[in-house]
Amino acid sequence: MTKSTKTGVKKSSRGENNEQHRAGIWDGVTGVSTSLSKALGRSNEWQKRREDQANTGYVISMAFGKPSEPLHRTLSEFKRKPISEISDGTDERLEAARLAPSGMNAQGWFFSATNGVIRCYRKKSGLMSKKLGCIDIGIAVWHITSESTDFRFMKEPDVPERKGFIYVGTVK
């Protein structure tokens, strides 16, 4: 819950301003800064400096000059894997998942479709690509919802394993 202060900066019930609160939510959800600082062997002092920088307010950044690469990609750079590479079985909703965007165009998902049930898997991966993989499979499942008339997502207890993939859930 936020409330206005005399300075006009909204504060949360924990005394943080909105930017700190959003950064805290982002770190809590992703664990990116914690994971990176541990992976890089950074000390608590580095983490404290990062938090102090977050308290400095807004920073405006502007780029000048011409880009070294084109600003827009061509359609050929958005190659999608065929259905046969990302799924076994057939379900018309899988086309929506196939067209879903993914970080670095990795398309690190697999779907097993039988009798109107789609089991969703994400690729096992390293530290940073794990974060992208979790987001990517969420986006792909969201695309399946757009094609579903009655959407239910659940975790089944006894699901067949897929080599190189982690079971995420089942769409019914």
N, C-alpha and C positions, 0 to 999 in steps of 0.2 A: 504494500500500500504506500502511496506517495502523498506528500503534502508540500505545499509551498512554504518557503522560508522568506525572511525579510529581504534577502538578496535576490529573490526571484528564481533561485535554483531549486528545483523540486528534489526533495529528499525522500528516501524510502524509510520504512519503519526501523531499519537498521542504521540509519544515519548516512547512507550512501546517496550520492546524487545519481540521477538516471543513467549517466554514462558508466559510472562505476558499477551500478547494478546490472546493466546490460553486459558489461565485460565479465562480471562475475557469473552471470548466467551462461554466457558463451564458454567460459573456462570450465564451468561445472558440467556442462553438457558434453563438450568436446574433450576436455582435459588437455588441450593442445599445449598451452604454455607450461603446464606441469610436466607433461610427457617430454616436451622438447628440452626443458631445463635439466631434467634428469638424464636424458639421452646425451646432451652436450656436456654433462658434468658441471653444470652451473651451480653456484652456491646460493644460499638463501639471500645473500647480499644482492646478487643479480636479480632475484625475484623481487626483493624490496625496491630496488631501483626501478624495475618495470612498473610496480604498483605506484610509485611516486610519479612516474611519467604519466600514468593514467589520470592523475589528479591535476594535471596542468591545464586542463580545459581543452578548448577546441584548437586544432591545428589545421590551417588551410594550406594545401599543397597544389601547385600549378606546374604543369610541364610546358616547356617551350621548345620549339624546333620541329623538325620533321621526323616522323617515326622511321626506323631502319627497316621495318617490315610493314606490309599492308595491314590496315586496321581491321579489315573484314576478311573472313575466311571464305573460301569457295565451297560449293556444295560437295565437291569431291573429297574435301577434308572431313566430312561427316559420314564416313562409311559406316553402315550398320551391319552387324553380323546377321547372317541368314537365320531364320527360325530354327533350322536343324542344328545349328551350333549352340543355341542358348536354351533348347528345350527338347524333351522327348514327349511324345503324345501330341494331341492336337486340342486346341481351344482357341476360338476366335479372339479372345481377350489378350492372347499372348502377343499379337501384332502391336497393340498399344504399348506393352512393356518393351518390345523390341525397339520401338521408336523413341523410347524415353532417353533423355540426355543423361550422360554419365561423366564423372570427373576424368579428364584426360582421354575421353572417348574410350574408356577401358571396357565398358559393358561387362563388368565382372559379376554376372549373375547367371543362374541356371534355373529353369522352371520344369517341373515334372507334372504333366497334365494327364489326368485320367478321370473319366466320368464326371466332369464338371468341377473337379477339385484340382487346384494348382498348388503344388508344394514349391516354396520359394527358397532358394539357396543363394548365398553370396560367396565369392571367391575368398579363400584364406589368403592373407597377405601380410605385409610388413606394417610397421608402426603408422606411418602417415597414410598409406593406401588403405589401411584398415578403416580409418576415419572416413575416407572417401567412399569405400565399399559399403559402409553402413548407410551413408546418406544416399548413395546410388540405388541400393536395393529398395530403400524407402520411396524414392521417386518412381522407380519402376512399378512397385506395388500400387502407388497412388494412380499411376496410369491405368492399371488394371481396374481400379475402382471406377474410373470414368467410363469403362465399358461394361460394368456390371450393373444389373438391375437390382439384385439382392446381394449385397456384399457382406461377408463375414470373414474376419481374420482371426486365426487362433493358432496356438502351439499344440501340436499333437505329440503324445508321449513316445510312440514307437514309429519313427520315421526312418525309412531306408537312408543310409549314409551315401554321400557322393564323394568320391575321391577328389581332394583339392577344394572342397566347398563346405560351408557351414550352413546347417539348416536354420532358417529364420522364422518361418511360419507357413501356415496353410490358408489359402483363400478358398472359400466355399461359396 
